[in-house]
Amino acid sequence: KKELNKLRKSLTGFQGHGENVQALKDQLIPVHASLKSLHQQNTPETGSIFVRLFLGEVNVKQYRDGERFRLKQEYERFKRKTNPQFLMFVALGYFFPKSHLLLIIWQIWLLYYYITLALRENILRVNGSTIKPWWIIHHYLSMSGSLTLLLWPKMSPSFIETLHLFLFFSGAQDIDK
């Protein structure tokens, strides 16, 4: 790229050969565009700050269409596979609302679930998926809600009141899936 720019600048010094210089410049334009395109395609993409925080500075971009499709399939499979656990934890939470251990396990599971979804969605976006940013933000907010409930003092009056609302909200979310 640097050599291409040097060549372009050196061509401006040839004042007497206007037609030849212009023809060379015109030929350089598509070469420059294709080099720029190749550079963009081969530059590793690390995704969002969230992805870099968990995975580091790794290339999460897939260049083969088959691999991109497999990423999407795995994302959908993960959601289908975890739906029964989602509903199971909600039902157990209603039946055993005073079980500290159950509530802690559920909140840890929710934290894992939302972190995994957000990571996968960010990677899918890097690879050209049309997942809307608001959907990923929803999972960030759900992570913070799960973490808040995990750290909230269990069996305080405010926790018990919030727990029933959260159980209802989680159950409604699972039915919507």
C-alpha positions as CSV (number, residue, x, y, z in Angstrom):
1,K,0.0,0.0,0.0
2,K,2.8,2.4,0.8
3,E,4.5,1.6,-2.5
4,L,1.3,2.3,-4.3
5,N,1.0,5.7,-2.7
6,K,4.6,6.5,-3.5
7,L,4.0,5.6,-7.1
8,R,0.9,7.8,-7.3
9,K,2.8,10.8,-5.8
10,S,5.7,10.3,-8.2
11,L,3.4,10.4,-11.1
12,T,2.3,14.0,-10.3
13,G,5.8,15.2,-11.2
14,F,5.4,14.3,-14.9
15,Q,3.7,17.4,-16.2
16,G,4.5,16.9,-19.9
17,H,3.0,13.4,-20.2
18,G,-0.5,14.3,-19.0
19,E,-2.4,11.6,-20.9
20,N,0.0,8.8,-20.0
21,V,0.1,9.8,-16.3
22,Q,-3.7,10.1,-16.2
23,A,-4.0,6.6,-17.8
24,L,-1.6,5.2,-15.2
25,K,-3.5,6.9,-12.4
26,D,-6.8,5.5,-13.7
27,Q,-5.3,2.0,-13.7
28,L,-4.1,2.4,-10.2
29,I,-7.6,3.2,-8.8
30,P,-9.0,-0.4,-9.1
31,V,-5.7,-1.9,-7.9
32,H,-5.9,0.3,-4.8
33,A,-9.5,-0.7,-4.2
34,S,-8.8,-4.4,-4.5
35,L,-5.8,-4.1,-2.2
36,K,-8.0,-2.3,0.4
37,S,-10.7,-5.0,0.1
38,L,-8.1,-7.8,0.6
39,H,-6.7,-6.0,3.6
40,Q,-10.1,-5.7,5.2
41,Q,-11.0,-9.3,4.5
42,N,-7.7,-10.6,6.0
43,T,-7.6,-8.4,9.1
44,P,-8.6,-10.3,12.2
45,E,-11.8,-9.2,13.9
46,T,-12.0,-9.5,17.7
47,G,-15.6,-8.4,18.1
48,S,-16.9,-6.2,20.9
49,I,-15.2,-5.2,24.1
50,F,-17.3,-7.9,25.8
51,V,-15.8,-10.7,23.5
52,R,-12.3,-9.4,24.0
53,L,-12.8,-9.3,27.8
54,F,-13.7,-13.1,27.8
55,L,-11.7,-14.4,24.9
56,G,-8.8,-11.9,24.5
57,E,-7.5,-10.5,21.2
58,V,-8.5,-13.5,19.1
59,N,-9.9,-13.6,15.6
60,V,-13.5,-14.6,15.8
61,K,-14.3,-14.0,12.1
62,Q,-15.0,-17.1,10.0
63,Y,-14.2,-16.8,6.3
64,R,-16.0,-19.9,5.1
65,D,-19.7,-19.9,4.7
66,G,-20.0,-23.4,6.1
67,E,-18.4,-22.3,9.4
68,R,-20.6,-19.2,9.6
69,F,-23.7,-21.4,9.2
70,R,-22.3,-23.8,11.8
71,L,-21.9,-20.9,14.3
72,K,-25.6,-20.0,13.8
73,Q,-26.7,-23.6,14.1
74,E,-24.8,-24.0,17.4
75,Y,-26.3,-20.8,18.7
76,E,-29.8,-22.1,17.9
77,R,-29.0,-25.5,19.3
78,F,-27.8,-24.0,22.6
79,K,-31.0,-22.0,23.0
80,R,-33.2,-25.1,22.3
81,K,-31.1,-27.2,24.6
82,T,-31.3,-24.8,27.5
83,N,-35.1,-24.0,27.3
84,P,-36.1,-27.0,29.5
85,Q,-33.7,-25.9,32.2
86,F,-35.0,-22.4,32.1
87,L,-38.5,-23.6,32.7
88,M,-37.4,-26.2,35.3
89,F,-35.7,-23.5,37.4
90,V,-38.8,-21.3,37.3
91,A,-41.0,-24.1,38.4
92,L,-38.7,-25.2,41.2
93,G,-38.4,-21.5,42.3
94,Y,-42.2,-21.4,42.7
95,F,-42.4,-24.7,44.6
96,F,-39.3,-24.1,46.8
97,P,-39.0,-20.3,47.2
98,K,-37.1,-20.5,50.4
99,S,-34.4,-22.9,49.2
100,H,-31.2,-20.8,49.3
101,L,-29.2,-23.4,47.4
102,L,-31.7,-23.7,44.6
103,L,-31.9,-19.9,44.2
104,I,-28.1,-19.6,44.1
105,I,-27.7,-22.4,41.5
106,W,-30.4,-20.8,39.4
107,Q,-28.8,-17.4,39.5
108,I,-25.4,-18.9,38.6
109,W,-27.0,-20.8,35.8
110,L,-28.8,-17.7,34.5
111,L,-25.5,-15.8,34.6
112,Y,-23.8,-18.5,32.6
113,Y,-26.8,-18.6,30.1
114,Y,-26.8,-14.9,29.4
115,I,-23.0,-14.6,29.2
116,T,-22.9,-17.5,26.7
117,L,-25.7,-16.0,24.6
118,A,-24.1,-12.5,24.5
119,L,-20.7,-14.0,23.5
120,R,-22.3,-16.1,20.8
121,E,-24.3,-13.2,19.5
122,N,-21.3,-10.9,19.4
123,I,-19.4,-13.5,17.4
124,L,-22.3,-14.0,15.1
125,R,-22.5,-10.2,14.5
126,V,-18.8,-10.1,13.6
127,N,-19.5,-12.8,11.0
128,G,-22.4,-10.9,9.3
129,S,-25.4,-12.0,11.3
130,T,-28.3,-9.5,11.5
131,I,-28.9,-9.9,15.2
132,K,-30.1,-6.5,16.4
133,P,-27.9,-4.7,19.0
134,W,-30.9,-4.2,21.3
135,W,-31.1,-8.0,21.6
136,I,-27.5,-8.2,22.8
137,I,-28.1,-5.3,25.2
138,H,-31.1,-7.1,26.6
139,H,-28.7,-10.0,27.5
140,Y,-26.3,-7.6,29.1
141,L,-29.1,-6.2,31.2
142,S,-30.2,-9.8,32.1
143,M,-26.7,-10.6,33.2
144,S,-26.7,-7.6,35.5
145,G,-30.1,-8.6,36.9
146,S,-28.9,-12.2,37.5
147,L,-25.8,-10.9,39.2
148,T,-27.8,-8.5,41.4
149,L,-30.2,-11.3,42.5
150,L,-27.2,-13.5,43.2
151,L,-25.6,-10.9,45.4
152,W,-28.8,-9.8,47.1
153,P,-29.2,-10.9,50.7
154,K,-31.5,-14.0,50.6
155,M,-34.8,-13.9,52.4
156,S,-34.9,-10.2,52.9
157,P,-38.4,-8.8,52.4
158,S,-37.3,-6.9,49.3
159,F,-35.7,-10.1,47.9
160,I,-38.8,-12.2,48.4
161,E,-41.0,-9.6,46.7
162,T,-38.6,-9.2,43.8
163,L,-38.1,-13.0,43.5
164,H,-41.8,-13.5,42.7
165,L,-41.7,-10.9,40.0
166,F,-38.5,-12.3,38.6
167,L,-39.9,-15.8,38.5
168,F,-43.0,-14.6,36.7
169,F,-40.9,-12.6,34.2
170,S,-38.5,-15.6,33.6
171,G,-41.5,-17.9,33.1
172,A,-43.0,-15.6,30.6
173,Q,-39.7,-15.3,28.8
174,D,-39.4,-19.1,28.5
175,I,-42.9,-19.5,27.2
176,D,-42.2,-16.8,24.6
177,K,-39.2,-18.8,23.3
